[in-house]
């Protein structure tokens, strides 16, 4: 059984929109790879997932450099979007630089930035107790939030390598005292060079269980993050495309945001897994290198 199936059950919505049904119909009609590539290349804006699409760990995937060069040469609007809240845009820029890709730091959009934007809109100049890394801490600090371990407005959880029983115990008591619980993304696991690592949903679950409070998750598949990404690239959804490797986040977020979707098989999802889901991507490619292959 696919490891994605438990989450599939959680996110399944029996009332598929007409847009989702249209995507399924359109995908069936686009029978050839050439037709898919031509339709994808006509788009004006691209929201592109990173891990599993651009790289695995510290290995650049086939055709990625050529794909990014094509985006720049064709003056396409694009953003690299990740559900991870661990790294800052500067750190992501440096990582791609080490892999031979030179881009501006402004092309990155993380769930940490989306969470900071959401909280700023909800409660400007608020305070938070944070369980997370530099990407999340800096994002909240940059929108005017203060760190507060006594009586914060929010407890905010993201990916963290400093996770401990003491911090979870403290977070539980802050939530019971009235702090609202926020997760940067609903991912249970994330990729690692030696397998997988627990992600935000796995880390925040003990707080939810101990307090009886449900967290609000800002990252994919929340359409809020997709709308922010569209604003960042100044592009209408009708001429935009989401490229990702996960059915339960990338593709679902596109469908719920009414943005065309392209699943690449270079990451976590295999071709055989696609039909296990009650929704389908419009396009399916082996990888982004298909778009610039001779």
ChimeraX attribute file (.defattr): number of C-alpha atoms within 10 A of each C-alpha:
attribute: neighborCount
match mode: 1-to-1
recipient: residues
	/A:1	7
	/A:2	9
	/A:3	7
	/A:4	17
	/A:5	14
	/A:6	10
	/A:7	14
	/A:8	17
	/A:9	11
	/A:10	9
	/A:11	13
	/A:12	14
	/A:13	11
	/A:14	7
	/A:15	7
	/A:16	13
	/A:17	14
	/A:18	10
	/A:19	15
	/A:20	23
	/A:21	13
	/A:22	13
	/A:23	22
	/A:24	17
	/A:25	13
	/A:26	14
	/A:27	15
	/A:28	13
	/A:29	12
	/A:30	15
	/A:31	11
	/A:32	9
	/A:33	14
	/A:34	12
	/A:35	12
	/A:36	19
	/A:37	18
	/A:38	11
	/A:39	12
	/A:40	21
	/A:41	17
	/A:42	11
	/A:43	15
	/A:44	20
	/A:45	25
	/A:46	27
	/A:47	28
	/A:48	24
	/A:49	22
	/A:50	21
	/A:51	25
	/A:52	21
	/A:53	26
	/A:54	26
	/A:55	18
	/A:56	16
	/A:57	14
	/A:58	13
	/A:59	11
	/A:60	19
	/A:61	20
	/A:62	16
	/A:63	16
	/A:64	20
	/A:65	18
	/A:66	16
	/A:67	18
	/A:68	20
	/A:69	15
	/A:70	15
	/A:71	16
	/A:72	13
	/A:73	9
	/A:74	11
	/A:75	11
	/A:76	17
	/A:77	19
	/A:78	25
	/A:79	21
	/A:80	20
	/A:81	26
	/A:82	24
	/A:83	29
	/A:84	25
	/A:85	30
	/A:86	23
	/A:87	23
	/A:88	23
	/A:89	20
	/A:90	13
	/A:91	14
	/A:92	22
	/A:93	20
	/A:94	17
	/A:95	16
	/A:96	16
	/A:97	12
	/A:98	12
	/A:99	15
	/A:100	11
	/A:101	17
	/A:102	15
	/A:103	16
	/A:104	11
	/A:105	15
	/A:106	12
	/A:107	18
	/A:108	24
	/A:109	26
	/A:110	27
	/A:111	27
	/A:112	34
	/A:113	27
	/A:114	26
	/A:115	26
	/A:116	25
	/A:117	19
	/A:118	16
	/A:119	23
	/A:120	16
	/A:121	11
	/A:122	10
	/A:123	12
	/A:124	13
	/A:125	14
	/A:126	18
	/A:127	23
	/A:128	26
	/A:129	24
	/A:130	22
	/A:131	24
	/A:132	22
	/A:133	19
	/A:134	15
	/A:135	23
	/A:136	30
	/A:137	26
	/A:138	16
	/A:139	23
	/A:140	27
	/A:141	15
	/A:142	13
	/A:143	17
	/A:144	14
	/A:145	20
	/A:146	16
	/A:147	16
	/A:148	15
	/A:149	15
	/A:150	10
	/A:151	15
	/A:152	21
	/A:153	19
	/A:154	24
	/A:155	26
	/A:156	30
	/A:157	31
	/A:158	30
	/A:159	31
	/A:160	19
	/A:161	11
	/A:162	9
	/A:163	13
	/A:164	11
	/A:165	9
	/A:166	9
	/A:167	13
	/A:168	18
	/A:169	13
	/A:170	15
	/A:171	26
	/A:172	23
	/A:173	14
	/A:174	22
	/A:175	22
	/A:176	14
	/A:177	12
	/A:178	13
	/A:179	20
	/A:180	18
	/A:181	25
	/A:182	21
	/A:183	27
	/A:184	32
	/A:185	30
	/A:186	24
	/A:187	24
	/A:188	17
	/A:189	16
	/A:190	15
	/A:191	16
	/A:192	13
	/A:193	10
	/A:194	7
	/A:195	8
	/A:196	11
	/A:197	14
	/A:198	16
	/A:199	23
	/A:200	26
	/A:201	21
	/A:202	14
	/A:203	23
	/A:204	26
	/A:205	16
	/A:206	16
	/A:207	23
	/A:208	16
	/A:209	11
	/A:210	14
	/A:211	17
	/A:212	12
	/A:213	15
	/A:214	15
	/A:215	21
	/A:216	15
	/A:217	21
	/A:218	25
	/A:219	28
	/A:220	26
	/A:221	25
	/A:222	20
	/A:223	19
	/A:224	17
	/A:225	25
	/A:226	25
	/A:227	15
	/A:228	16
	/A:229	24
	/A:230	21
	/A:231	12
	/A:232	17
	/A:233	18
	/A:234	12
	/A:235	17
	/A:236	13
	/A:237	20
	/A:238	12
	/A:239	14
	/A:240	24
	/A:241	25
	/A:242	25
	/A:243	29
	/A:244	33
	/A:245	27
	/A:246	21
	/A:247	26
	/A:248	21
	/A:249	21
	/A:250	27
	/A:251	26
	/A:252	25
	/A:253	22
	/A:254	28
	/A:255	24
	/A:256	17
	/A:257	18
	/A:258	20
	/A:259	27
	/A:260	24
	/A:261	27
	/A:262	26
	/A:263	28
	/A:264	26
	/A:265	19
	/A:266	22
	/A:267	21
	/A:268	16
	/A:269	19
	/A:270	14
	/A:271	12
	/A:272	7
	/A:273	14
	/A:274	16
	/A:275	9
	/A:276	14
	/A:277	15
	/A:278	14
	/A:279	21
	/A:280	25
	/A:281	25
	/A:282	24
	/A:283	25
	/A:284	21
	/A:285	19
	/A:286	16
	/A:287	23
	/A:288	27
	/A:289	21
	/A:290	17
	/A:291	21
	/A:292	16
	/A:293	9
	/A:294	5
